[in-house]
Amino acid sequence: MEAEGALPADRAEPSADGGTDLDRRLAMALERVGHVVRTLQWRQAYTRGLSPIQTRLLLHLSGRTRPPRVSDLAAEFDVSLATVSDALAALRRKELIRREPDPADRRGRVFALTDAGERLTADLERWSTPITERLAACGEADKAAALRFLLDLVGGLHDTGVLAIARTCVTCRFFVRDAHDDPRRPHHCRLLDTPFGDAALRVDCAEHQSAEPASLPGE
Ligand code: SF4
C-alpha cells in the first residue's frame, strides 16, 4: 500500500509530450537554476546602469581572442541584429567597447572591450560567486559527472537546433569520447593531442570547430 504523502510516482513510460515525470522535474530544476543565473546577472547589471543584454555582451567579449562581428553576437544570443546593434551602440556611448576593422574582412567591423570595459567586466564576472561558493562544498566526482551531463544536454539541444551556438568539447570535431582506457582521462582532444577527463571538458573553447559536416557547394 502506498504511504500517505508519498512522492509522486516516477512513470518510466513517456507521456504525450515524450517525457517522463523525472524528465519534467529535471527540466523544472534547470529552470530554477536558470532563474538564479538570470537574477544574479541582472543584479550586477542594474547596479551598474546596464541592461541584461549589455551585461551579457560585456561578459562575452571578455578574454575573446577573436573579436566577434554583430552577426556572431546575434547568433550567440539568439536575438535579432537590431537588438544587438542597439546594445552595442549603448556600450560604445559608455566607452566600454570599441569598434575596429575585422582583420578577416576589411569592410567588416568587430567589437572589443576598452580598458574601462575590461575593468567593469572584471567586476561583472563576480556574478557567479554565490554559485561557485556553493559548488566548492560538492565532491569533485559529482561535479565532473554533472559537467558531462549538462554538456551532453547542451550538445543534444544544439543538434536539434534549439541552441544555435555551442563551443563545447562534445560538439567539437576534435573531440574523441572515451578514446582511452584510463578512467581518469578517457577522452582525447585531437587538436591539442591530449587525453582528458570529464572535469576538464570545456564549455566555451576558443579552438572549438563544429563537428557538423561542412555543407558542400550546391547543398
Ligand atoms: S579543441 Fe577545444 S573544444 Fe575541441 S576537443 Fe579540444 S579542448 Fe575541446
Boltz pocket constraint, residues with backbone or C-beta under 6 A from the ligand:
constraints:
  - pocket:
      binder: B
      contacts: [[A, 167], [A, 168], [A, 169], [A, 170], [A, 172], [A, 173], [A, 174], [A, 175], [A, 176], [A, 188], [A, 189], [A, 190], [A, 191], [A, 192], [A, 202], [A, 205], [A, 206], [A, 207], [A, 208], [A, 209]]
      max_distance: 6.0
